[in-house]
Amino acid sequence: MKVSTVPQRQGLYNPLYEHDACGIGFLANIKGKKSNEILRQSLAALKNLSHRGGVGSEPDSGDGAGVLLQIPHKFLSKVCSGGGIPLPPAGDYGTGIVFLPHGAALRAKLEDAFKKFAEAEGQKLLGWRDIPLNPSILGKTSRSSMPYMRQIFIERRGVDAGAAFDRKLYLIRRQVENAAQAMDSEGMFYVASLSSKIIVYKGMLTAEQLDVFYTDLGDSDMETALALIHSRYSTNTFPSWGRAHPNRYIIHNGEINTLRGNVNFMHARESMLESETFGDDLKKLLPIINSEGSDSAMFDNCVEFLMLSGMPIERVMMLMVPEPWSGHESMSDEKKAFYEFNSCRMEPWDGPAAMGFTDGVRIGAVLDRNGLRPARYCVTTDDMVLLASEVGALDIPQEKIIKKERLHPGRMLLIDTENGRIISDEEIKSKAAAAHPYRAWLNQYMKNLEDLPAAPAKPSVGDLPKIQKAFGYTYEDLRMTLARMVAEGVDPVASMGNDTPLAVLSKRPQLLYDYFKQLFAQVTNPPIDALREEIVTSSIVLLGSEGNLIRPTKEICRRIKLKTPIIRNEDLAKLQKLHGPDFKSVTLPILYKVSGGGKALEEALEELYRAATK
């Protein structure tokens, strides 16, 4: 009996907390020249990054390893002709590796679902190929959770090659994934990739096992002009076959700390989405984010949707991982306006992360705004670019290297293999900033809180000690914290840990907000100081309704900007008095009868939900 290694949500475990920290890299020929040598070198680099990957108690059960490459049409034509699957020319079919359950009946249902939805979208399922594998090298844990693997082939019918066809493949896959949720797939159904441009080979493997397990990767006809590689370390979470990297468009080293908010906002935005490219088919894609994936898989879900909606992949990465702009003194106003406008469309997917990405033609990498993950690259005389999470991923003779560089915080490296050139960070972002008159839009629609008309504020009720007690201030807070901040202008630092029990476990009465804690990961020691490093931090808050994420219209920036989430009574009064053509506000009561206990609080919350929705 094969079982997934990832448990369902239970007790204190929640799959939403899945993070990983890994070794990443890519190799690309700038001119787009395909060769088997690129695959060979990328696999060699992956093995040199094996120390970045993780293993459990068994040295032959890895946390995950994989490679993404362009579809090797020459190889697939050879193996499919003997297998009864006549392939059309390159670009006229999509393919990918599908992880399936071992039960024959359930597997047949899922394969039938692919056929059904492919036909419904006007495409033709050409057939399935059993992938040659070598599971004898796997450890017990990896082998016991290994899915049944097959390769699917779908022929293009009635749509243009390229992005239009890939959108059809995306629609097919999402509908099958939604249908699979209604089946008990034993946690083993996963589509590693389904594309007309790229294919992903990955699994719960070590870096050394990848090309031994997938014997396809040893064939000399496997040719590509680019390759993304990844060696996974699943940190404090569970490894699995589906959570190995590469994802369908990205690789990732680090973690997305803002994930809960990012996912919640994406769910909320779905009601406002309208797409000219997908039209009425948009609803078939929802929900965009698969909540069972890791942080990088959810990031990939968003990248995929935005890119296939018509946004260039480098623009997607600029939207999701913006460079620090609000406190950047030397950044041009045009570029600042671009980032400020896009902050109205989407909040950053923030955290210590280095990202590699590709759409099958362009390949690149971007570093988070703090630069907390390493990424170095070199360019060679034979038009090759190698990027990796550290130096020495490949042994390249010094005389062949014409440039060595590191990826800088918030900066991007992009190689366009179709046009045969490296596109600089400055060119990418200048072009993006000039796409629309962002500054004019912001000047017209965005308002600063301090510029709103003044309004009389309600006086505080009661004397100061009473209010302090109501809001949970203690003598220790007043003496040790506030007094030092006022007298010395510094944050008090102590060496003792915090042994205060969690509110939910405390026997004493607690304030409502004590039951909530911010989710974050401290990745530097000492932690980042928001004042001393203000160029990479921001406390700006935007109030107001968002618009359609995938259509950047000027009305999207009709927002009120707050410099900080801390609001004074005078500021709150300004917001309460908003009743103009652009903004209006409603005050919802949050009082309830304390004598009613927990039941009264629960009913008050439900009433608040209803009132807010209305």
Disulfide bonds with the S-S distance in Angstrom:
none
